[in-house]
Amino acid sequence: MASVMLSGAESLKPIRAIAPSGIGLAGSDFPKRFSSQKALVCYTRNPRTRTIAPKCSLSSSRPVSQPRFIQHKQEAFWFYRFLSIVYDHIINPGHWTEDMRDEALEPADLYDRNMTVVDVGGGTGFTTLGIVKHVDAKNVTILDQSPHQLAKAKEKEPLKECRIIEGDAEDLPFPTDYADRYISAGSIEYWPDPQRGIREAYRVLKIGGKACIIGPVHPTFWLSRFFADMWMLFPKEEEYIEWFRKAGFKNVQIKRIGPKWYRGVRRHGLIMGCSVTGEKPYTGDSPLQLGPKVEDVKKPVNKFVFLLRLILGAIVAAYFLVIPIYMWLKDKIVPKGWPI
């Protein structure tokens, strides 16, 4: 699986450049003869440190407003009511494998088994299984709005000692300065207000604590962009960085991840495409002040509109079930060392 860490993301200043001959993408199968292509060179505050990333990592511009049929809590609730049945067996193998999970959790720095960890949007507990490799299960809380997903988590033996609760990522039921680590994987794409969710991550962490959000990346290929924007939120890398910075986090970093059979390709977007981390520098609440929530789940909804959004969202989601199969076939057909 290819992964690239962008260090010092809080001060990235991209420029166009030519990658030096012989330098390839870390962890990829690209040969040296393809490495002279144009790349994005990201400089940190230390001018001697830089990270070279593939050209396709730059996201195309997109309208501010998109349909995003499943980026609403009620649609997401019912979407997962049915998806939870096959989530671990059908969805994860194509988008969120065990090696991807372990790679994505590395920046969270889970070095102490006595850490207090909250897994927000923990769903079926697949990511939590990676967390409890490093932290005692009794110190981990799994939170999700879907009781159907959490029911699957409760069935997993390694998670029996975890605290499992229903809750809202944008209004966490934890006190300020509560946790050593905040983890959220595959959840931000369903948050109506991602900035509010990341602000909550800051609030519940102790000083020096780390937030680690693992989520999608926006496609650059036109057809994939269309389906992504119709389905749910696929943030750009720079949006993640901005949300973390505004919430008050320091030392923000992005680590790029992806299924190994993609060979580093990111143009179709990835449901799990990056791991973003940031540190809380001060105690207390986030310095960012926000108004009322974007979405009020208690407000009555038009049942016809709700059903239409749910059906359309499920239909466009099917596109991203096909993409991993398409990329897997290309990986098998195209000779190793050739771009796909």
Secondary structure per residue as TSV (DSSP state, phi and psi in degrees):
chain	resnum	aa	ss	phi	psi
A	1	M	-	360.0	130.8
A	2	A	-	-82.1	137.8
A	3	S	-	-147.7	144.9
A	4	V	E	-136.2	133.4
A	5	M	E	-99.9	127.9
A	6	L	E	-98.7	105.4
A	7	S	T	-84.5	150.9
A	8	G	T	61.1	40.0
A	9	A	G	-62.0	-20.7
A	10	E	G	-69.3	-10.9
A	11	S	G	-130.6	32.5
A	12	L	-	-65.5	136.1
A	13	K	E	-133.5	91.2
A	14	P	E	-71.3	143.2
A	15	I	E	-137.6	159.5
A	16	R	E	-83.2	137.5
A	17	A	E	-157.3	171.9
A	18	I	E	-107.0	126.0
A	19	A	-	-65.6	136.0
A	20	P	-	-58.9	147.1
A	21	S	T	-59.5	135.2
A	22	G	T	92.0	-2.4
A	23	I	-	-101.8	126.7
A	24	G	-	-118.5	174.8
A	25	L	-	-72.3	128.3
A	26	A	T	-58.2	129.4
A	27	G	T	81.2	1.1
A	28	S	-	-98.1	172.9
A	29	D	-	-100.6	11.8
A	30	F	-	-70.3	131.8
A	31	P	-	-76.9	167.9
A	32	K	G	-63.2	-28.0
A	33	R	G	-71.0	-12.4
A	34	F	G	-100.6	-1.5
A	35	S	T	-85.5	0.1
A	36	S	T	-88.8	7.4
A	37	Q	S	-69.6	165.0
A	38	K	E	-62.3	145.4
A	39	A	E	-140.5	167.1
A	40	L	E	-97.5	119.3
A	41	V	E	-101.1	118.1
A	42	C	E	-106.4	113.5
A	43	Y	E	-93.9	141.1
A	44	T	-	-96.4	-173.5
A	45	R	S	-65.1	-24.8
A	46	N	S	-86.7	110.2
A	47	P	T	-64.2	-14.8
A	48	R	T	-87.3	-7.5
A	49	T	-	-107.8	130.0
A	50	R	E	-150.7	156.0
A	51	T	E	-123.1	130.6
A	52	I	E	-101.6	126.0
A	53	A	E	-123.2	156.2
A	54	P	E	-66.2	152.2
A	55	K	G	-55.8	-35.3
A	56	C	G	-70.2	-5.6
A	57	S	G	-72.4	-18.5
A	58	L	S	-75.3	125.4
A	59	S	-	-85.0	145.4
A	60	S	-	-74.5	157.1
A	61	S	-	-67.9	155.7
A	62	R	-	-148.6	156.7
A	63	P	-	-62.7	153.4
A	64	V	S	-65.1	-39.8
A	65	S	-	-105.3	131.2
A	66	Q	-	-133.6	157.0
A	67	P	-	-60.6	-50.4
A	68	R	-	39.9	72.2
A	69	F	T	-61.0	-26.5
A	70	I	T	-107.4	8.1
A	71	Q	-	-87.6	48.1
A	72	H	S	-139.1	143.2
A	73	K	H	-64.1	-38.7
A	74	Q	H	-71.5	-41.1
A	75	E	H	-64.2	-41.6
A	76	A	H	-63.3	-37.7
A	77	F	H	-57.8	-49.4
A	78	W	H	-76.8	-30.1
A	79	F	H	-58.7	-44.8
A	80	Y	H	-81.4	-13.7
A	81	R	H	-57.9	-36.6
A	82	F	H	-98.4	-35.6
A	83	L	H	-66.8	-28.6
A	84	S	T	-60.0	-24.6
A	85	I	T	-64.1	-36.4
A	86	V	T	-120.0	6.5
A	87	Y	I	-55.4	-52.5
A	88	D	I	-69.5	-25.3
A	89	H	I	-101.0	-26.1
A	90	I	I	-110.6	-44.8
A	91	I	I	-79.3	-52.7
A	92	N	H	-58.1	-42.5
A	93	P	H	-58.2	-26.2
A	94	G	H	-94.8	-16.3
A	95	H	H	-131.9	-24.4
A	96	W	-	-148.2	81.0
A	97	T	-	-86.7	169.4
A	98	E	H	-63.7	-40.2
A	99	D	H	-68.9	-35.1
A	100	M	H	-62.9	-44.4
A	101	R	H	-59.3	-47.9
A	102	D	H	-65.8	-36.8
A	103	E	H	-66.0	-41.4
A	104	A	H	-69.8	-29.6
A	105	L	H	-82.1	-14.4
A	106	E	G	-55.2	-45.7
A	107	P	G	-64.8	-16.8
A	108	A	G	-70.5	-16.3
A	109	D	-	57.6	59.3
A	110	L	-	-86.2	79.4
A	111	Y	-	-100.8	-7.2
A	112	D	-	-129.4	125.3
A	113	R	T	-68.4	-15.2
A	114	N	T	-95.2	6.0
A	115	M	-	-62.7	147.9
A	116	T	-	-93.5	120.9
A	117	V	E	-125.8	136.0
A	118	V	E	-112.9	130.3
A	119	D	E	-108.4	99.3
A	120	V	E	-91.1	126.8
A	121	G	T	74.3	34.5
A	122	G	-	-68.0	-18.1
A	123	G	T	54.2	-125.0
A	124	T	T	-77.9	-2.6
A	125	G	S	88.1	11.3
A	126	F	H	-62.8	-45.9
A	127	T	H	-68.2	-36.3
A	128	T	H	-61.2	-32.5
A	129	L	H	-60.0	-33.5
A	130	G	H	-72.9	-34.4
A	131	I	H	-67.5	-44.0
A	132	V	T	-74.0	-2.1
A	133	K	T	-68.8	-24.2
A	134	H	T	-118.3	-20.8
A	135	V	S	-128.3	138.9
A	136	D	-	-60.0	135.6
A	137	A	G	-57.9	-32.4
A	138	K	G	-65.4	-16.4
A	139	N	G	-98.9	6.9
A	140	V	E	-113.4	132.8
A	141	T	E	-112.5	128.3
A	142	I	E	-102.6	124.6
A	143	L	E	-122.8	136.4
A	144	D	E	-157.8	154.6
A	145	Q	S	-83.9	-11.8
A	146	S	-	-100.5	110.5
A	147	P	H	-65.2	-25.4
A	148	H	H	-70.8	-39.8
A	149	Q	H	-67.4	-44.5
A	150	L	H	-64.3	-29.4
A	151	A	H	-61.7	-35.0
A	152	K	H	-69.4	-37.3
A	153	A	H	-64.2	-38.8
A	154	K	H	-65.1	-21.4
A	155	E	T	-80.5	-14.0
A	156	K	-	-83.8	121.3
A	157	E	G	-58.2	-43.5
A	158	P	G	-64.6	-12.9
A	159	L	G	-104.7	9.3
A	160	K	T	-59.5	-31.6
A	161	E	T	-91.3	-3.4
A	162	C	S	-70.7	149.3
A	163	R	E	-83.9	125.0
A	164	I	E	-121.0	118.9
A	165	I	E	-137.2	154.7
A	166	E	E	-88.2	143.8
A	167	G	-	-176.0	176.8
A	168	D	B	-111.6	125.7
A	169	A	T	-62.3	-23.8
A	170	E	T	-92.2	0.2
A	171	D	B	-153.4	72.9
A	172	L	-	-71.9	140.5
A	173	P	S	-87.2	39.4
A	174	F	S	-119.8	148.1
A	175	P	-	-70.5	162.1
A	176	T	T	-64.8	144.1
A	177	D	T	59.6	47.4
A	178	Y	-	-98.2	-45.5
A	179	A	E	-111.4	154.4
A	180	D	E	-83.4	-32.1
A	181	R	E	-139.4	139.4
A	182	Y	E	-116.6	120.9
A	183	I	E	-120.1	137.8
A	184	S	E	-147.7	118.6
A	185	A	E	-125.5	125.7
A	186	G	S	67.9	34.2
A	187	S	-	-124.9	-36.7
A	188	I	G	-57.8	-28.1
A	189	E	G	-65.9	-15.0
A	190	Y	G	-105.8	3.1
A	191	W	-	-82.4	122.8
A	192	P	S	-60.4	-30.9
A	193	D	-	-132.6	85.8
A	194	P	H	-57.0	-36.2
A	195	Q	H	-61.4	-38.0
A	196	R	H	-67.0	-40.2
A	197	G	H	-63.9	-40.0
A	198	I	H	-73.0	-32.3
A	199	R	H	-61.8	-40.2
A	200	E	H	-65.2	-36.6
A	201	A	H	-58.9	-43.7
A	202	Y	H	-61.6	-46.1
A	203	R	H	-59.3	-45.5
A	204	V	H	-79.1	-12.9
A	205	L	E	-80.3	150.5
A	206	K	E	-77.4	163.3
A	207	I	E	-59.6	133.4
A	208	G	E	84.7	-5.8
A	209	G	E	-72.5	160.2
A	210	K	E	-117.2	138.7
A	211	A	E	-102.5	139.3
A	212	C	E	-133.1	110.2
A	213	I	E	-111.8	124.0
A	214	I	E	-112.7	124.4
A	215	G	E	-159.7	-168.6
A	216	P	E	-75.7	166.3
A	217	V	E	-127.1	145.5
A	218	H	-	-71.9	136.7
A	219	P	-	-72.2	160.0
A	220	T	-	-110.2	-23.0
A	221	F	S	-72.3	133.0
A	222	W	H	-58.4	-43.1
A	223	L	H	-69.4	-40.5
A	224	S	H	-65.9	-36.8
A	225	R	H	-60.5	-43.0
A	226	F	H	-59.4	-50.7
A	227	F	H	-69.1	-35.7
A	228	A	H	-62.3	-46.0
A	229	D	H	-73.3	-19.5
A	230	M	H	-81.7	-25.3
A	231	W	H	-89.5	-66.7
A	232	M	S	-155.6	-171.3
A	233	L	-	-81.1	121.7
A	234	F	-	-115.6	92.9
A	235	P	-	-68.9	156.2
A	236	K	-	-82.8	159.1
A	237	E	H	-59.6	-40.9
A	238	E	H	-67.6	-24.8
A	239	E	H	-70.3	-42.8
A	240	Y	H	-55.5	-48.4
A	241	I	H	-60.0	-44.9
A	242	E	H	-62.8	-44.0
A	243	W	H	-61.5	-43.3
A	244	F	H	-64.8	-45.2
A	245	R	H	-63.5	-44.3
A	246	K	H	-63.4	-34.0
A	247	A	H	-70.5	-18.3
A	248	G	T	114.1	0.7
A	249	F	-	-71.2	148.6
A	250	K	E	-117.7	168.5
A	251	N	E	51.8	47.6
A	252	V	E	-75.0	132.5
A	253	Q	E	-136.5	151.4
A	254	I	E	-122.8	131.0
A	255	K	E	-114.7	122.1
A	256	R	E	-83.6	134.0
A	257	I	-	-131.5	169.2
A	258	G	-	175.0	159.3
A	259	P	-	-58.7	141.6
A	260	K	G	-63.3	-28.3
A	261	W	G	-78.0	-5.3
A	262	Y	G	-78.5	-16.0
A	263	R	T	53.9	36.8
A	264	G	T	85.9	-1.5
A	265	V	-	-69.1	133.4
A	266	R	-	-129.7	4.1
A	267	R	T	-66.7	-24.1
A	268	H	T	-88.4	3.7
A	269	G	-	75.8	165.3
A	270	L	E	-139.5	133.3
A	271	I	E	-66.0	-33.6
A	272	M	E	-124.8	95.7
A	273	G	E	-120.7	-11.8
A	274	C	E	-157.8	154.0
A	275	S	E	-119.1	115.4
A	276	V	E	-109.5	128.5
A	277	T	E	-126.5	151.9
A	278	G	E	-153.6	153.7
A	279	E	E	-107.6	143.5
A	280	K	-	-87.8	115.7
A	281	P	-	-85.2	-20.2
A	282	Y	S	-135.8	157.9
A	283	T	S	-74.3	164.4
A	284	G	S	93.7	-168.9
A	285	D	S	-75.8	166.4
A	286	S	-	-67.1	144.3
A	287	P	S	-70.0	-12.9
A	288	L	-	-80.7	125.8
A	289	Q	-	-104.7	130.2
A	290	L	-	-123.3	158.4
A	291	G	-	-83.3	-157.8
A	292	P	S	-62.9	160.6
A	293	K	-	-59.3	147.9
A	294	V	S	-66.6	-37.5
A	295	E	-	-125.2	129.9
A	296	D	-	-105.6	106.8
A	297	V	T	-69.7	-15.6
A	298	K	T	-86.4	-10.8
A	299	K	S	-73.7	135.9
A	300	P	-	-59.0	144.5
A	301	V	-	-120.4	155.3
A	302	N	-	-73.9	115.2
A	303	K	H	-62.6	-35.4
A	304	F	H	-66.7	-46.2
A	305	V	H	-63.1	-41.9
A	306	F	H	-60.0	-47.9
A	307	L	H	-65.0	-39.4
A	308	L	H	-63.5	-44.5
A	309	R	H	-62.7	-41.6
A	310	L	H	-63.8	-44.5
A	311	I	H	-66.9	-47.2
A	312	L	H	-63.3	-39.1
A	313	G	H	-62.7	-40.9
A	314	A	H	-66.5	-36.1
A	315	I	H	-66.5	-48.4
A	316	V	H	-69.5	-26.4
A	317	A	H	-63.6	-27.4
A	318	A	T	-61.0	-27.4
A	319	Y	H	-57.9	-38.8
A	320	F	H	-84.0	0.2
A	321	L	H	-85.4	-27.9
A	322	V	H	-80.7	-36.8
A	323	I	H	-56.4	-47.6
A	324	P	H	-60.7	-34.8
A	325	I	H	-68.0	-43.0
A	326	Y	H	-59.2	-45.4
A	327	M	H	-69.5	-34.5
A	328	W	H	-64.8	-41.8
A	329	L	H	-65.1	-41.5
A	330	K	H	-63.0	-38.3
A	331	D	H	-63.1	-34.9
A	332	K	H	-77.0	-32.8
A	333	I	H	-87.5	-46.2
A	334	V	S	-75.1	130.4
A	335	P	-	-55.9	144.3
A	336	K	T	-59.1	140.3
A	337	G	T	94.9	-10.7
A	338	W	S	-102.2	142.6
A	339	P	-	-68.3	147.7
A	340	I	-	-119.9	360.0
